[in-house]
Amino acid sequence: MGRIEHTLNRDIPVIRLSHGSYEADICPSVGANCIRFARQAVNVLRTPPGYEAFQASPNVYGTPLLFPPNRIAGGVYTFRGKTYHLPINEPERGHFIHGSLSRAAFALSASAADETEAAASFTADFNKGEPYPFFPYGFTVTLSYRLNADGLTQTLSLANNSREDMPAGLGFHTAFALPFLPDTQEEDYRLRATVGPEICLNPETILPTGAYKPDSAVGSALSNGSLCPACGPISNHFQSRTGEITLTHLPSGASVCYTPDDKFSFLMLWNGGGHSGFVCPEPQSWQVDAPNSPLPPETTGFQVLAPGETLSFTNRLSIMLRD
């Protein structure tokens, strides 16, 4: 039986969805972020220690929404003959990064629970200039969650409410806890994902160079499931391929399975330098700094949303535990 309740996770106000052995906590006031996804009390997401820490760094907890995903070089790009100047919120490199939707307040727009599932939707409407005074479009973002016996389904929708075409790049900075099982070692976990070519990044700017790595050690380890996400710094960018991303505790076989939408054509993988207690597989609809890339949109994933058009993505999460 599905259940919905308004409660607190530590001091963070959340709406908790429950069904069977699963629970999911969503915080509407900070990006409608799912900050806890658990089965039999085993939480696989990195949950903030408190509301203050969450508000200060929302992009390293739970499943924060990125709009746009990753970096825009110098905080500047040109679209349809108009130059946009974005705030520099990564001053050490001089870039604009990740946008502000992960901090935005959403409203609960719908909820329902029955024998088969618990579901809730959260919506935020942004008029021209709010919260992006540098982004002259009105748009609506909806994040919907459905929890049932198969796990959690997360659907993101972006609607262009303006009278002009708008650039649309989206992603998630999903942060899995390392370790996610109590009394286990982070070195005993392995990450698997089916990825395409690795996109070379300049180590100083973390921007694409335009080249690809023909033999990527990280990509090969990901593909065969041998990548240890806590055994050193990871900051790698890939063309993505359809399929699950799995994080597995080898001794027990317990795992979390993450299936991003096929429309997320790129994957960024980051672990905060290693031994930071998390790993982030970040599905993205466009390549890092796509608006400034000289490559064609079909290569970079740069996308334009027409007036009245809606772009949607659906991700799925499940947890497998062994007795």
Secondary structure, DSSP 8 states (H G I E B T S, - for coil): -EEEEEEEETTEEEEEEEETTEEEEEETTTTTEEEEEEETTEE-B---SSHHHHHH-GGGSS--EEBS-SEEGGGEEEETTEEEE----BTTTTBEESBSGGG---EEEEEEE-SSEEEEEEEEEE-TTSS-TT----EEEEEEEEEETTEEEEEEEEEE-SSS-EE---EE---EESS-STT--GGGEEEEEEEEEEEEE-TTT--EEEEEESS-HHHHHHHHT-B-TTSS--EEEEEEEEEEEEEEETTT--EEEEE--TT--EEEEE-TTSSSSEEEEEEESS-TTGGG-SS-HHHH---EE-TT-EEEEEEEEEEE---
